[in-house]
Amino acid sequence: MSQFSGSITIPYLCIPSAAFVLLALMTTSALATSKQASKQAQERAARKACLSGDYNKGVTILSELFVDTKDPTYIFNQGRCFEQNHRYEDAVSRFEEYLRVPDANLSASDRAIAEKHIADCKDRLPDQSSRSQASVPQPFVPPPPPPISAASPELPSASSASIAVASEPHPETSKGSLGLRVTGIVAMSVGVAAAAAGIFFNLKANTISKDMASTVGNYEARNTDRKNYETMAWIGYGAGAACVVTGVILYGIGLKAGRDSSASVALLPGIGPGQAGALLIGGF
């Protein structure tokens, strides 16, 4: 009975151990499969990001894959991602880093491919000398002045910039025009005063006429005074009108004399039997 019992007990003890080993193998396989699927999904996402122009996202995913796997192929793929998006300086940096990865055990073919990509990217970079010259601001050089014609050197070109300077009037002309204006004002004032005197004398003559009509006696003397007052009134009217007209003319000529110095004017008094006036003589 003891031998039978022993032969039955051994298989029962081995069943839990075999089940545990089988479960461990299945779990490890499942984890490996899941990890491989996750890596493939990351690689697909990185490839899609690089092809769509989002190189920052693609390079970031490839960096995470390199950290997890230590596979230098992901650094090479970073260079390809930059190269596809025309980031040639960054691409050169990644390809050179791929060649410097320690313990990479790269084959000669892998190194040749990386060096070929480096050369292609450097060929697409702009010339360093032209870039440095473009970055330095060039001093401003003003354009040369237009040539002056030898036929008329004293006359400036019509298209050249010039400053117009107003010509100042001649001092003698300014004084003459001012004198004419002042003389005109004085003549107008004298004319107004003469006209006022004429009105006064006319009023006196009218008063004498009324007295002669209302009173009797000394008719001849009063009539002589009346005639004298009337004469002086007409002289005042005539002289006043002549002086006012002359003053207006002189003032107008004075305004024009500042622009035309050839004007010459003279005012001469004119007195005759029973009349008075002024004569304006001048050349314009």
C-alpha positions as semicolon CSV with decimal commas, in nm:
position;residue;x (nm);y (nm);z (nm)
1;M;0,000;0,000;0,000
2;S;0,284;0,237;0,075
3;Q;0,439;0,195;-0,273
4;F;0,105;0,252;-0,448
5;S;0,035;0,552;-0,238
6;G;0,378;0,699;-0,318
7;S;0,337;0,646;-0,692
8;I;0,004;0,833;-0,686
9;T;0,128;1,130;-0,473
10;I;0,422;1,243;-0,699
11;P;0,213;1,342;-1,006
12;Y;-0,024;1,549;-0,792
13;L;0,265;1,745;-0,650
14;C;0,402;1,827;-0,999
15;I;0,072;1,963;-1,139
16;P;0,081;2,304;-0,956
17;S;0,441;2,361;-1,052
18;A;0,378;2,285;-1,419
19;A;0,074;2,512;-1,417
20;F;0,277;2,795;-1,265
21;V;0,553;2,755;-1,523
22;L;0,298;2,747;-1,805
23;L;0,127;3,059;-1,669
24;A;0,458;3,240;-1,643
25;L;0,547;3,150;-2,001
26;M;0,208;3,268;-2,123
27;T;0,236;3,596;-1,929
28;T;0,586;3,664;-2,058
29;S;0,475;3,593;-2,411
30;A;0,175;3,821;-2,371
31;L;0,390;4,100;-2,231
32;A;0,640;4,062;-2,513
33;T;0,361;4,066;-2,768
34;S;0,208;4,375;-2,607
35;K;0,543;4,552;-2,592
36;Q;0,612;4,470;-2,954
37;A;0,271;4,600;-3,055
38;S;0,327;4,920;-2,857
39;K;0,666;4,972;-3,023
40;Q;0,517;4,917;-3,365
41;A;0,241;5,167;-3,287
42;Q;0,500;5,423;-3,177
43;E;0,707;5,366;-3,489
44;R;0,397;5,412;-3,703
45;A;0,304;5,733;-3,519
46;A;0,659;5,867;-3,561
47;R;0,662;5,785;-3,932
48;K;0,321;5,951;-3,981
49;A;0,426;6,265;-3,792
50;C;0,747;6,304;-3,996
51;L;0,567;6,258;-4,327
52;S;0,292;6,507;-4,231
53;G;0,545;6,780;-4,141
54;D;0,519;6,753;-3,760
55;Y;0,888;6,673;-3,717
56;N;0,892;6,778;-3,350
57;K;0,642;6,509;-3,259
58;G;0,814;6,247;-3,476
59;V;1,159;6,318;-3,331
60;T;1,018;6,308;-2,975
61;I;0,864;5,962;-3,030
62;L;1,188;5,834;-3,182
63;S;1,380;5,966;-2,879
64;E;1,153;5,770;-2,646
65;L;1,203;5,455;-2,850
66;F;1,582;5,498;-2,840
67;V;1,574;5,545;-2,461
68;D;1,366;5,229;-2,422
69;T;1,557;5,010;-2,667
70;K;1,905;5,169;-2,703
71;D;1,874;5,094;-3,074
72;P;2,076;5,355;-3,277
73;T;1,844;5,303;-3,571
74;Y;1,600;5,545;-3,406
75;I;1,868;5,818;-3,405
76;F;1,922;5,753;-3,775
77;N;1,545;5,782;-3,826
78;Q;1,554;6,119;-3,644
79;G;1,800;6,241;-3,905
80;R;1,573;6,115;-4,182
81;C;1,276;6,293;-4,023
82;F;1,466;6,625;-4,019
83;E;1,589;6,567;-4,374
84;Q;1,237;6,503;-4,503
85;N;1,125;6,835;-4,355
86;H;1,422;7,033;-4,498
87;R;1,586;7,079;-4,156
88;Y;1,926;6,996;-4,298
89;E;2,142;7,131;-4,013
90;D;1,946;6,925;-3,756
91;A;1,960;6,625;-3,987
92;V;2,340;6,645;-4,014
93;S;2,361;6,664;-3,633
94;R;2,147;6,349;-3,592
95;F;2,338;6,147;-3,857
96;E;2,670;6,239;-3,696
97;E;2,531;6,139;-3,355
98;Y;2,425;5,807;-3,508
99;L;2,788;5,744;-3,611
100;R;2,908;5,829;-3,259
101;V;2,674;5,601;-3,064
102;P;2,892;5,382;-2,838
103;D;2,865;5,005;-2,873
104;A;2,653;5,047;-3,187
105;N;2,857;4,792;-3,386
106;L;2,766;4,961;-3,713
107;S;2,863;4,788;-4,030
108;A;3,058;4,955;-4,305
109;S;2,742;4,969;-4,515
110;D;2,551;5,145;-4,234
111;R;2,829;5,403;-4,194
112;A;2,844;5,464;-4,569
113;I;2,469;5,524;-4,583
114;A;2,485;5,772;-4,291
115;E;2,782;5,956;-4,443
116;K;2,597;5,975;-4,778
117;H;2,299;6,143;-4,605
118;I;2,536;6,384;-4,428
119;A;2,694;6,486;-4,759
120;D;2,353;6,529;-4,925
121;C;2,227;6,752;-4,641
122;K;2,541;6,966;-4,644
123;D;2,504;7,014;-5,019
124;R;2,154;7,150;-4,963
125;L;2,270;7,397;-4,698
126;P;2,328;7,757;-4,820
127;D;2,683;7,877;-4,858
128;Q;2,821;7,980;-4,522
129;S;3,011;8,277;-4,668
130;S;2,702;8,411;-4,845
131;R;2,496;8,370;-4,529
132;S;2,751;8,559;-4,322
133;Q;2,763;8,839;-4,579
134;A;2,385;8,859;-4,587
135;S;2,371;8,885;-4,208
136;V;2,609;9,183;-4,198
137;P;2,423;9,509;-4,280
138;Q;2,578;9,691;-4,571
139;P;2,645;10,065;-4,530
140;F;2,412;10,297;-4,715
141;V;2,571;10,456;-5,019
142;P;2,379;10,756;-5,153
143;P;2,325;10,765;-5,529
144;P;2,562;10,991;-5,725
145;P;2,429;11,334;-5,819
146;P;2,307;11,381;-6,175
147;P;2,570;11,512;-6,417
148;I;2,569;11,884;-6,493
149;S;2,567;11,981;-6,857
150;A;2,884;12,153;-6,971
151;A;2,688;12,379;-7,208
152;S;2,515;12,570;-6,929
153;P;2,701;12,511;-6,601
154;E;2,551;12,817;-6,436
155;L;2,192;12,693;-6,471
156;P;2,078;12,412;-6,234
157;S;1,891;12,119;-6,372
158;A;1,512;12,148;-6,365
159;S;1,483;11,808;-6,198
160;S;1,740;11,877;-5,927
161;A;1,619;11,980;-5,584
162;S;1,646;12,351;-5,519
163;I;1,531;12,598;-5,256
164;A;1,348;12,902;-5,383
165;V;1,465;13,222;-5,220
166;A;1,234;13,520;-5,250
167;S;1,407;13,825;-5,388
168;E;1,390;14,115;-5,148
169;P;1,279;14,450;-5,282
170;H;1,535;14,722;-5,345
171;P;1,566;14,959;-5,046
172;E;1,519;15,267;-5,261
173;T;1,212;15,118;-5,426
174;S;1,064;15,029;-5,086
175;K;1,123;15,383;-4,956
176;G;0,970;15,534;-5,271
177;S;0,658;15,316;-5,251
178;L;0,618;15,398;-4,883
179;G;0,651;15,769;-4,959
180;L;0,385;15,748;-5,228
181;R;0,144;15,573;-4,995
182;V;0,203;15,828;-4,721
183;T;0,158;16,113;-4,971
184;G;-0,164;15,955;-5,092
185;I;-0,300;15,932;-4,740
186;V;-0,206;16,296;-4,672
187;A;-0,366;16,406;-4,998
188;M;-0,688;16,222;-4,915
189;S;-0,688;16,382;-4,569
190;V;-0,641;16,730;-4,720
191;G;-0,919;16,654;-4,969
192;V;-1,157;16,556;-4,692
193;A;-1,067;16,874;-4,500
194;A;-1,116;17,090;-4,812
195;A;-1,454;16,932;-4,880
196;A;-1,553;16,995;-4,518
197;A;-1,447;17,359;-4,559
198;G;-1,654;17,380;-4,876
199;I;-1,957;17,254;-4,686
200;F;-1,894;17,512;-4,414
201;F;-1,870;17,799;-4,665
202;N;-2,183;17,677;-4,841
203;L;-2,372;17,683;-4,511
204;K;-2,251;18,038;-4,445
205;A;-2,371;18,147;-4,791
206;N;-2,712;17,991;-4,729
207;T;-2,735;18,166;-4,391
208;I;-2,661;18,505;-4,550
209;S;-2,922;18,438;-4,819
210;K;-3,185;18,376;-4,549
211;D;-3,084;18,693;-4,365
212;M;-3,111;18,896;-4,685
213;A;-3,463;18,768;-4,739
214;S;-3,579;18,842;-4,384
215;T;-3,406;19,177;-4,314
216;V;-3,367;19,501;-4,502
217;G;-3,058;19,715;-4,530
218;N;-2,697;19,680;-4,641
219;Y;-2,803;19,449;-4,924
220;E;-2,496;19,498;-5,140
221;A;-2,246;19,410;-4,868
222;R;-2,432;19,098;-4,770
223;N;-2,469;18,991;-5,129
224;T;-2,092;19,028;-5,180
225;D;-2,025;18,814;-4,872
226;R;-2,268;18,554;-4,997
227;K;-2,095;18,535;-5,334
228;N;-1,753;18,508;-5,168
229;Y;-1,872;18,223;-4,947
230;E;-2,022;18,044;-5,244
231;T;-1,697;18,082;-5,437
232;M;-1,492;17,948;-5,146
233;A;-1,740;17,660;-5,108
234;W;-1,694;17,560;-5,470
235;I;-1,318;17,595;-5,435
236;G;-1,332;17,368;-5,129
237;Y;-1,543;17,113;-5,313
238;G;-1,313;17,115;-5,613
239;A;-0,991;17,105;-5,415
240;G;-1,130;16,834;-5,184
241;A;-1,238;16,614;-5,473
242;A;-0,906;16,665;-5,652
243;C;-0,704;16,583;-5,340
244;V;-0,911;16,271;-5,262
245;V;-0,878;16,140;-5,618
246;T;-0,507;16,222;-5,622
247;G;-0,455;16,053;-5,285
248;V;-0,627;15,737;-5,402
249;I;-0,413;15,728;-5,717
250;L;-0,092;15,792;-5,523
251;Y;-0,173;15,519;-5,272
252;G;-0,244;15,269;-5,551
253;I;0,077;15,364;-5,730
254;G;0,268;15,325;-5,405
255;L;0,145;14,968;-5,371
256;K;0,257;14,889;-5,723
257;A;0,586;15,076;-5,695
258;G;0,726;14,798;-5,474
259;R;0,712;14,568;-5,777
260;D;0,792;14,824;-6,045
261;S;1,066;15,074;-5,964
262;S;1,029;15,256;-6,294
263;A;0,716;15,445;-6,185
264;S;0,762;15,819;-6,124
265;V;0,481;16,048;-6,018
266;A;0,461;16,422;-5,937
267;L;0,174;16,616;-5,783
268;L;0,153;16,984;-5,885
269;P;-0,101;17,230;-5,747
270;G;-0,318;17,410;-6,001
271;I;-0,476;17,745;-5,916
272;G;-0,667;17,968;-6,159
273;P;-0,919;18,249;-6,150
274;G;-1,213;18,131;-5,947
275;Q;-1,084;17,771;-5,917
276;A;-0,824;17,554;-5,747
277;G;-0,703;17,200;-5,802
278;A;-0,406;16,966;-5,843
279;L;-0,229;16,820;-6,142
280;L;-0,095;16,459;-6,136
281;I;0,204;16,407;-6,366
282;G;0,386;16,077;-6,390
283;G;0,521;15,797;-6,602
284;F;0,437;15,429;-6,558
